Amino acid sequence: MDIETKIKEDMKSLGCNSDMKIALAYHLYIYLVEKKLMYDTEYCYNRDIDTLYIVARPSKNEKINIYVPISTYDDINLEFINMVQENLCTVETGPSINLAFIEGDSTTVIYTFTKGLVERPPPEKISNMRKKEERRNFINSELKKYKNDIMNDALNGGFVDDDDCQVLD
């Protein structure tokens, strides 16, 4: 039995039944071991979220990092990233996960996502912020449009209609 078959059988014995997930995890495992020369590289399976993932250390003295293989054809959203972080991150690994996007030609690009850096504001707050920004942009464009008139009125004292004035005693 060759090494690839043995590793894939071992991954399947962890509980993963998806050939696609096993193939992606195997590719990522080999990529991290052979190309990135990671230390303490192991493959793991989380039954709760049906995910095969790899843990490895970039160097002997660094903490363990989590690497989740993802096909570039899969749709990824923030809920998925949060779910993976909630289920895989531990005190030992910290709040970061690495999503390894794998293309059909074996191109692998790894992005790190760290939980808690910036919380996404609620949709109504985003809407209010956009409205304020639009108002600010409108006011700025009007000020630019009438800048010369405003400056001339300010320098020359402007025009005051006598009906607008009150005489104070």
N, CA, C and O of each residue as an XYZ file, in Angstrom:
676
protein
N       0.857     -1.180      0.000
C       0.000      0.000      0.000
C       0.899      1.239      0.000
O       1.801      1.370      0.827
N       0.632      2.142     -0.947
C       1.452      3.361     -1.013
C       1.030      4.353      0.066
O      -0.020      4.211      0.692
N       1.879      5.364      0.266
C       1.679      6.329      1.358
C       0.386      7.129      1.176
O      -0.319      7.390      2.151
N       0.065      7.524     -0.069
C      -1.156      8.298     -0.323
C      -2.387      7.501      0.077
O      -3.276      8.029      0.745
N      -2.448      6.255     -0.320
C      -3.599      5.406      0.012
C      -3.706      5.231      1.519
O      -4.804      5.287      2.072
N      -2.576      5.021      2.189
C      -2.588      4.832      3.639
C      -3.104      6.084      4.354
O      -3.931      5.988      5.260
N      -2.611      7.260      3.942
C      -3.048      8.510      4.586
C      -4.535      8.736      4.342
O      -5.264      9.108      5.261
N      -4.989      8.513      3.113
C      -6.407      8.720      2.807
C      -7.293      7.733      3.567
O      -8.375      8.102      4.023
N      -6.851      6.499      3.705
C      -7.601      5.510      4.493
C      -7.667      5.941      5.957
O      -8.699      5.805      6.613
N      -6.548      6.461      6.452
C      -6.493      6.933      7.836
C      -7.463      8.103      8.041
O      -8.158      8.171      9.055
N      -7.503      9.015      7.078
C      -8.438     10.145      7.156
C      -9.878      9.650      7.158
O     -10.721     10.162      7.894
N     -10.149      8.654      6.329
C     -11.502      8.096      6.260
C     -11.868      7.424      7.583
O     -13.018      7.488      8.019
N     -10.886      6.781      8.219
C     -11.150      6.090      9.493
C     -11.464      7.070     10.624
O     -12.043      6.684     11.640
N     -11.078      8.353     10.447
C     -11.417      9.371     11.457
C     -12.909      9.679     11.458
O     -13.442     10.199     12.438
N     -13.588      9.350     10.340
C     -15.034      9.577     10.279
C     -15.489     10.340      9.059
O     -16.692     10.485      8.846
N     -14.566     10.837      8.247
C     -14.952     11.602      7.068
C     -15.314     10.647      5.934
O     -14.547      9.736      5.621
N     -16.457     10.846      5.328
C     -16.913      9.978      4.240
C     -16.876     10.663      2.882
O     -17.224     10.044      1.876
N     -16.467     11.912      2.829
C     -16.433     12.658      1.571
C     -15.072     12.490      0.899
O     -14.042     12.895      1.439
N     -15.088     11.888     -0.284
C     -13.842     11.705     -1.033
C     -13.219     13.050     -1.394
O     -11.995     13.181     -1.415
N     -14.049     14.043     -1.677
C     -13.542     15.380     -2.032
C     -12.815     16.012     -0.843
O     -11.724     16.560     -1.003
N     -13.411     15.938      0.340
C     -12.774     16.497      1.536
C     -11.474     15.770      1.857
O     -10.493     16.386      2.273
N     -11.475     14.468      1.663
C     -10.261     13.676      1.910
C      -9.167     14.064      0.925
O      -8.007     14.205      1.310
N      -9.528     14.237     -0.344
C      -8.537     14.618     -1.362
C      -7.962     16.000     -1.075
O      -6.756     16.207     -1.208
N      -8.811     16.944     -0.685
C      -8.340     18.300     -0.353
C      -7.432     18.271      0.881
O      -6.378     18.906      0.899
N      -7.852     17.530      1.907
C      -7.047     17.450      3.127
C      -5.706     16.768      2.853
O      -4.678     17.188      3.385
N      -5.710     15.729      2.032
C      -4.458     15.053      1.684
C      -3.521     16.016      0.957
O      -2.335     16.095      1.276
N      -4.058     16.748     -0.024
C      -3.231     17.711     -0.764
C      -2.641     18.748      0.190
O      -1.453     19.061      0.112
N      -3.470     19.280      1.090
C      -3.000     20.292      2.033
C      -1.949     19.704      2.980
O      -0.950     20.359      3.277
N      -2.164     18.495      3.445
C      -1.211     17.836      4.339
C       0.165     17.718      3.670
O       1.183     18.072      4.265
N       0.185     17.222      2.442
C       1.437     17.068      1.695
C       2.064     18.435      1.416
O       3.281     18.591      1.508
N       1.239     19.420      1.076
C       1.718     20.781      0.807
C       2.416     21.354      2.045
O       3.501     21.926      1.934
N       1.805     21.205      3.210
C       2.386     21.746      4.439
C       3.659     21.005      4.854
O       4.600     21.619      5.359
N       3.688     19.702      4.643
C       4.856     18.906      5.030
C       6.009     19.121      4.057
O       7.135     19.388      4.477
N       5.733     19.004      2.758
C       6.816     19.023      1.769
C       7.211     20.414      1.285
O       8.397     20.697      1.114
N       6.225     21.285      1.064
C       6.546     22.610      0.508
C       6.785     23.650      1.587
O       7.697     24.469      1.467
N       5.984     23.630      2.633
C       6.105     24.626      3.707
C       6.995     24.147      4.845
O       7.360     24.932      5.721
N       7.347     22.863      4.837
C       8.238     22.273      5.847
C       7.765     22.543      7.277
O       8.546     22.954      8.136
N       6.490     22.309      7.514
C       5.894     22.534      8.831
C       6.293     21.424      9.807
O       6.649     20.316      9.406
N       6.223     21.752     11.084
C       6.557     20.822     12.158
C       5.274     20.275     12.789
O       4.229     20.926     12.754
N       5.364     19.094     13.355
C       4.254     18.467     14.093
C       2.947     18.491     13.297
O       1.887     18.796     13.842
N       3.030     18.174     12.030
C       1.866     18.224     11.138
C       0.997     16.985     11.335
O       1.473     15.853     11.250
N      -0.287     17.225     11.601
C      -1.244     16.132     11.809
C      -2.562     16.494     11.156
O      -2.909     17.670     11.053
N      -3.292     15.487     10.715
C      -4.634     15.719     10.186
C      -5.632     15.300     11.245
O      -5.411     14.346     11.991
N      -6.739     16.032     11.297
C      -7.758     15.827     12.322
C      -9.131     15.911     11.664
O      -9.268     16.380     10.534
N     -10.134     15.450     12.385
C     -11.504     15.503     11.882
C     -12.427     15.968     12.999
O     -12.332     15.490     14.129
N     -13.318     16.897     12.684
C     -14.313     17.366     13.637
C     -15.682     16.887     13.152
O     -16.164     17.337     12.113
N     -16.297     15.992     13.889
C     -17.594     15.423     13.499
C     -18.716     16.458     13.538
O     -19.639     16.405     12.725
N     -18.639     17.399     14.482
C     -19.714     18.384     14.646
C     -19.932     19.213     13.384
O     -21.066     19.545     13.040
N     -18.848     19.543     12.702
C     -18.973     20.360     11.490
C     -18.510     19.607     10.243
O     -18.352     20.204      9.178
N     -18.292     18.300     10.376
C     -17.898     17.427      9.265
C     -16.744     18.037      8.468
O     -16.842     18.236      7.258
N     -15.648     18.330      9.176
C     -14.510     19.001      8.556
C     -13.200     18.289      8.877
O     -12.868     18.048     10.038
N     -12.470     17.964      7.825
C     -11.092     17.487      7.965
C     -10.208     18.721      7.967
O     -10.417     19.628      7.161
N      -9.237     18.772      8.846
C      -8.335     19.921      8.905
C      -6.956     19.444      9.326
O      -6.786     18.317      9.789
N      -5.983     20.315      9.158
C      -4.599     19.988      9.475
C      -4.132     20.940     10.572
O      -4.450     22.129     10.539
N      -3.382     20.426     11.537
C      -2.716     21.271     12.526
C      -1.220     21.128     12.304
O      -0.722     20.035     12.036
N      -0.507     22.244     12.419
C       0.942     22.218     12.181
C       1.584     23.434     12.825
O       0.921     24.431     13.111
N       2.888     23.331     13.046
C       3.678     24.450     13.561
C       4.579     24.965     12.439
O       5.298     24.184     11.816
N       4.545     26.279     12.178
C       5.438     26.834     11.153
C       6.916     26.668     11.507
O       7.759     26.515     10.623
N       7.223     26.699     12.808
C       8.586     26.418     13.273
C       8.469     25.693     14.610
O       7.388     25.631     15.197
N       9.574     25.152     15.084
C       9.537     24.345     16.316
C       8.995     25.106     17.516
O       8.329     24.522     18.372
N       9.274     26.404     17.586
C       8.923     27.192     18.768
C       7.578     27.901     18.669
O       7.145     28.518     19.642
N       6.910     27.832     17.529
C       5.628     28.534     17.377
C       4.470     27.660     17.828
O       4.598     26.442     17.954
N       3.344     28.307     18.065
C       2.152     27.574     18.475
C       1.564     26.825     17.282
O       1.884     27.110     16.129
N       0.710     25.877     17.583
C       0.047     25.093     16.539
C      -0.951     25.983     15.809
O      -1.698     26.736     16.432
N      -0.955     25.889     14.488
C      -1.915     26.603     13.649
C      -2.892     25.607     13.046
O      -2.561     24.440     12.836
N      -4.103     26.087     12.770
C      -5.150     25.261     12.171
C      -5.258     25.632     10.691
O      -5.326     26.811     10.342
N      -5.273     24.621      9.831
C      -5.397     24.818      8.380
C      -6.600     24.015      7.894
O      -6.656     22.798      8.065
N      -7.553     24.707      7.292
C      -8.766     24.055      6.791
C      -8.729     24.101      5.265
O      -8.681     25.182      4.679
N      -8.750     22.924      4.611
C      -8.743     22.919      3.141
C     -10.120     23.272      2.581
O     -11.143     22.750      3.025
N     -10.119     24.169      1.597
C     -11.362     24.617      0.971
C     -11.160     24.573     -0.540
O     -10.141     25.047     -1.042
N     -12.107     24.019     -1.255
C     -12.050     24.068     -2.714
C     -12.380     25.485     -3.165
O     -13.224     26.148     -2.563
N     -11.721     25.949     -4.216
C     -12.016     27.299     -4.718
C     -13.420     27.376     -5.314
O     -13.914     28.466     -5.605
N     -14.058     26.230     -5.493
C     -15.420     26.218     -6.036
C     -16.471     26.360     -4.938
O     -17.643     26.590     -5.233
N     -16.066     26.227     -3.681
C     -17.006     26.335     -2.561
C     -17.322     27.805     -2.268
O     -16.463     28.678     -2.387
N     -18.569     28.050     -1.887
C     -18.967     29.383     -1.448
C     -18.642     29.516      0.034
O     -19.049     28.685      0.846
N     -17.906     30.566      0.379
C     -17.518     30.807      1.764
C     -18.164     32.107      2.221
O     -18.155     33.099      1.492
N     -18.730     32.103      3.437
C     -19.300     33.321      3.999
C     -18.841     33.470      5.449
O     -18.184     32.586      5.997
N     -19.194     34.593      6.057
C     -18.752     34.848      7.428
C     -19.323     33.849      8.430
O     -18.672     33.519      9.421
N     -20.530     33.369      8.175
C     -21.116     32.386      9.085
C     -20.277     31.110      9.094
O     -20.055     30.516     10.149
N     -19.810     30.686      7.907
C     -18.965     29.498      7.826
C     -17.658     29.709      8.597
O     -17.237     28.843      9.364
N     -17.026     30.858      8.388
C     -15.756     31.151      9.068
C     -15.960     31.174     10.579
O     -15.157     30.608     11.321
N     -17.031     31.827     11.043
C     -17.332     31.858     12.483
C     -17.574     30.455     13.036
O     -17.107     30.122     14.125
N     -18.306     29.631     12.278
C     -18.599     28.268     12.719
C     -17.303     27.458     12.857
O     -17.119     26.733     13.835
N     -16.410     27.588     11.873
C     -15.142     26.862     11.921
C     -14.312     27.342     13.112
O     -13.728     26.529     13.829
N     -14.259     28.659     13.326
C     -13.496     29.192     14.457
C     -14.071     28.699     15.785
O     -13.325     28.293     16.676
N     -15.384     28.735     15.913
C     -16.028     28.307     17.160
C     -15.742     26.845     17.468
O     -15.573     26.476     18.630
N     -15.686     26.013     16.436
C     -15.533     24.579     16.638
C     -14.091     24.091     16.664
O     -13.817     23.028     17.222
N     -13.162     24.839     16.075
C     -11.791     24.350     15.972
C     -10.786     25.100     16.835
O      -9.811     24.508     17.298
N     -11.005     26.383     17.057
C     -10.027     27.170     17.818
C     -10.044     26.768     19.288
O     -11.099     26.549     19.884
N      -8.841     26.678     19.853
C      -8.696     26.329     21.265
C      -7.759     27.333     21.919
O      -7.223     28.215     21.249
N      -7.564     27.201     23.204
C      -6.621     28.061     23.915
C      -5.214     27.848     23.348
O      -4.438     28.795     23.211
N      -4.901     26.597     23.024
C      -3.574     26.278     22.508
C      -3.326     26.885     21.129
O      -2.217     27.338     20.848
N      -4.344     26.901     20.264
C      -4.160     27.411     18.901
C      -4.403     28.902     18.796
O      -3.889     29.546     17.881
N      -5.172     29.463     19.707
C      -5.512     30.875     19.626
C      -6.730     31.097     18.744
O      -7.346     30.135     18.284
N      -7.089     32.373     18.499
C      -8.337     32.686     17.798
C      -8.231     32.678     16.267
O      -9.175     33.087     15.591
N      -7.114     32.226     15.712
C      -6.933     32.285     14.253
C      -7.081     30.920     13.598
O      -6.701     29.888     14.149
N      -7.655     30.960     12.390
C      -7.660     29.778     11.534
C      -7.102     30.195     10.182
O      -7.152     31.363      9.797
N      -6.573     29.214      9.480
C      -6.047     29.451      8.142
C      -6.908     28.664      7.167
O      -7.001     27.440      7.256
N      -7.534     29.372      6.237
C      -8.283     28.689      5.192
C      -7.361     28.531      4.005
O      -6.840     29.515      3.479
N      -7.156     27.284      3.580
C      -6.285     26.987      2.449
C      -7.174     26.719      1.239
O      -7.800     25.665      1.132
N      -7.219     27.693      0.330
C      -8.027     27.561     -0.875
C      -7.214     26.799     -1.911
O      -6.109     27.203     -2.273
N      -7.777     25.686     -2.383
C      -7.052     24.794     -3.289
C      -7.771     24.763     -4.634
O      -8.951     24.421     -4.720
N      -7.042     25.125     -5.669
C      -7.551     25.141     -7.045
C      -7.397     23.750     -7.639
O      -6.651     22.926     -7.110
N      -8.091     23.485     -8.725
C      -8.028     22.190     -9.397
C      -6.635     21.812     -9.861
O      -6.308     20.627     -9.930
N      -5.802     22.808    -10.183
C      -4.429     22.520    -10.620
C      -3.456     22.433     -9.443
O      -2.242     22.462     -9.644
N      -3.970     22.327     -8.234
C      -3.210     22.200     -6.985
C      -2.609     23.507     -6.481
O      -1.849     23.493     -5.513
N      -2.924     24.623     -7.104
C      -2.494     25.906     -6.564
C      -3.147     26.081     -5.199
O      -4.351     25.872     -5.052
N      -2.363     26.461     -4.211
C      -2.870     26.612     -2.851
C      -2.550     28.009     -2.341
O      -1.400     28.447     -2.371
N      -3.584     28.704     -1.872
C      -3.424     30.035     -1.294
C      -4.027     29.991      0.103
O      -5.159     29.546      0.290
N      -3.255     30.456      1.079
C      -3.696     30.379      2.477
C      -3.986     31.786      3.011
O      -3.153     32.687      2.915
N      -5.175     31.950      3.569
C      -5.584     33.200      4.206
C      -5.821     32.932      5.688
O      -6.393     31.908      6.061
N      -5.377     33.857      6.521
C      -5.567     33.728      7.961
C      -6.730     34.613      8.402
O      -6.814     35.779      8.017
N      -7.616     34.055      9.202
C      -8.754     34.780      9.760
C      -8.638     34.729     11.278
O      -8.544     33.653     11.869
N      -8.645     35.902     11.899
C      -8.515     35.980     13.350
C      -9.811     36.502     13.936
O     -10.299     37.567     13.557
N     -10.351     35.749     14.850
C     -11.619     36.101     15.488
C     -11.434     37.281     16.431
O     -10.456     37.350     17.175
N     -12.379     38.200     16.390
C     -12.412     39.273     17.361
C     -11.626     40.519     16.995
O     -11.605     41.466     17.781
N     -10.980     40.563     15.839
C     -10.252     41.777     15.480
C     -11.217     42.928     15.240
O     -11.054     44.017     15.789
N     -12.216     42.674     14.419
C     -13.219     43.694     14.130
C     -14.563     42.992     14.050
O     -14.743     42.037     13.295
N     -15.490     43.483     14.837
C     -16.822     42.914     14.762
C     -17.610     43.672     13.706
O     -17.544     44.898     13.614
N     -18.341     42.929     12.930
C     -19.151     43.535     11.883
C     -20.360     44.207     12.532
O     -21.079     43.577     13.307
N     -20.587     45.501     12.213
C     -21.744     46.181     12.803
C     -23.054     45.622     12.240
O     -23.066     45.040     11.156
N     -24.158     45.799     12.975
C     -25.451     45.319     12.488
C     -25.858     46.068     11.203
O     -25.399     47.185     10.969
N     -26.714     45.457     10.379
C     -27.107     46.068      9.096
C     -27.700     47.463      9.221
O     -27.447     48.319      8.373
N     -28.491     47.706     10.276
C     -29.098     49.039     10.421
C     -28.036     50.105     10.702
O     -28.167     51.247     10.263
N     -26.993     49.730     11.429
C     -25.915     50.678     11.695
C     -25.140     50.970     10.410
O     -24.754     52.112     10.161
N     -24.917     49.947      9.602
C     -24.239     50.138      8.310
C     -25.062     51.068      7.437
O     -24.515     51.952      6.777
N     -26.388     50.871      7.431
C     -27.283     51.731      6.636
C     -27.209     53.176      7.111
O     -27.134     54.092      6.292
N     -27.228     53.388      8.426
C     -27.130     54.752      8.971
C     -25.790     55.394      8.629
O     -25.728     56.581      8.307
N     -24.708     54.598      8.700
C     -23.392     55.126      8.368
C     -23.325     55.535      6.902
O     -22.724     56.555      6.564
N     -23.942     54.741      6.036
C     -23.968     55.080      4.599
C     -24.747     56.370      4.356
O     -24.323     57.218      3.570
N     -25.891     56.517      5.036
C     -26.695     57.735      4.880
C     -25.910     58.963      5.332
O     -25.927     59.995      4.661
N     -25.221     58.853      6.469
C     -24.414     59.972      6.954
C     -23.303     60.307      5.967
O     -23.025     61.479      5.709
N     -22.675     59.280      5.419
C     -21.599     59.499      4.443
C     -22.143     60.159      3.177
O     -21.498     61.044      2.616
N     -23.321     59.738      2.726
C     -23.937     60.360      1.541
C     -24.257     61.827      1.816
O     -24.004     62.685      0.970
N     -24.816     62.122      3.002
C     -25.111     63.508      3.371
C     -23.839     64.343      3.428
O     -23.805     65.468      2.931
N     -22.802     63.793      4.032
C     -21.518     64.484      4.139
C     -20.949     64.767      2.743
O     -20.441     65.859      2.487
N     -21.036     63.793      1.855
C     -20.545     63.977      0.482
C     -21.348     65.031     -0.256
O     -20.787     65.834     -1.001
N     -22.674     65.034     -0.052
C     -23.522     66.047     -0.701
C     -23.160     67.448     -0.209
O     -23.013     68.373     -1.008
N     -23.018     67.599      1.102
C     -22.665     68.908      1.666
C     -21.309     69.366      1.145
O     -21.145     70.526      0.768
N     -20.341     68.459      1.123
C     -19.012     68.814      0.611
C     -19.064     69.211     -0.856
O     -18.375     70.146     -1.265
N     -19.867     68.518     -1.654
C     -19.954     68.878     -3.078
C     -20.632     70.238     -3.251
O     -20.238     71.017     -4.119
N     -21.647     70.528     -2.433
C     -22.304     71.841     -2.508
C     -21.349     72.958     -2.079
O     -21.314     74.027     -2.687
N     -20.571     72.691     -1.012
C     -19.596     73.685     -0.570
C     -18.556     73.950     -1.661
O     -18.178     75.098     -1.894
N     -18.102     72.904     -2.318
C     -17.129     73.084     -3.403
C     -17.740     73.854     -4.563
O     -17.096     74.715     -5.163
N     -18.999     73.529     -4.870
C     -19.679     74.169     -5.996
C     -19.814     75.676     -5.760
O     -19.622     76.467     -6.684
N     -20.139     76.072     -4.542
C     -20.379     77.482     -4.230
C     -19.245     78.117     -3.442
O     -19.437     79.156     -2.809
N     -18.077     77.512     -3.472
C     -16.939     77.992     -2.698
C     -16.595     79.445     -3.022
O     -16.414     80.261     -2.118
N     -16.506     79.763     -4.302
C     -16.147     81.140     -4.693
C     -17.181     82.150     -4.206
O     -16.813     83.211     -3.702
N     -18.467     81.838     -4.349
C     -19.523     82.743     -3.887
C     -19.459     82.930     -2.367
O     -19.601     84.045     -1.864
N     -19.248     81.854     -1.663
C     -19.164     81.910     -0.197
C     -17.965     82.751      0.227
O     -18.075     83.581      1.129
N     -16.824     82.539     -0.418
C     -15.609     83.298     -0.087
C     -15.793     84.786     -0.386
O     -15.411     85.631      0.423
N     -16.376     85.111     -1.548
C     -16.603     86.523     -1.898
C     -17.554     87.182     -0.916
O     -17.306     88.304     -0.475
N     -18.644     86.500     -0.566
C     -19.593     87.065      0.398
C     -18.919     87.272      1.752
O     -19.156     88.281      2.417
N     -18.086     86.329      2.158
C     -17.406     86.457      3.444
C     -16.417     87.614      3.430
O     -16.327     88.360      4.405
N     -15.667     87.776      2.326
C     -14.673     88.850      2.240
C     -15.317     90.223      2.064
O     -14.798     91.218      2.569
N     -16.434     90.285      1.356
C     -17.077     91.570      1.070
C     -18.225     91.886      2.012
O     -18.951     92.859      1.807
N     -18.387     91.094      3.011
C     -19.459     91.375      3.968
C     -20.785     90.806      3.534
O     -21.760     90.894      4.280
N     -20.853     90.234      2.371
C     -22.074     89.592      1.903
C     -23.159     90.601      1.594
O     -22.929     91.807      1.672
N     -24.322     90.126      1.248
C     -25.469     90.969      0.941
C     -26.515     90.732      2.003
O     -26.904     89.591      2.253
N     -26.974     91.796      2.627
C     -27.987     91.684      3.662
C     -29.181     92.513      3.219
O     -29.059     93.699      2.911
N     -30.322     91.872      3.195
C     -31.564     92.546      2.832
C     -32.054     93.312      4.061
O     -32.045     92.775      5.169
N     -32.481     94.564      3.872
C     -32.915     95.388      4.997
C     -34.099     94.777      5.741
O     -34.282     95.024      6.933
N     -34.904     93.979      5.035
C     -36.043     93.348      5.693
C     -35.599     92.289      6.704
O     -36.343     91.948      7.624
N     -34.390     91.778      6.527
C     -33.892     90.729      7.411
C     -33.264     91.298      8.690
O     -32.965     90.551      9.621
N     -33.068     92.597      8.731
C     -32.355     93.209      9.853
C     -33.326     93.793     10.872
O     -34.410     94.267     10.532
N     -32.910     93.744     12.103
C     -33.646     94.379     13.177
C     -32.710     95.381     13.823
O     -31.516     95.127     13.978
N     -33.251     96.489     14.186
C     -32.452     97.502     14.863
C     -32.622     97.274     16.353
O     -33.739     97.231     16.868
N     -31.504     97.129     17.033
C     -31.524     96.885     18.463
C     -31.271     98.206     19.195
O     -30.407     98.980     18.783
N     -31.975     98.458     20.216
C     -31.788     99.684     21.008
C     -30.740     99.492     22.055
O     -30.450    100.417     22.814
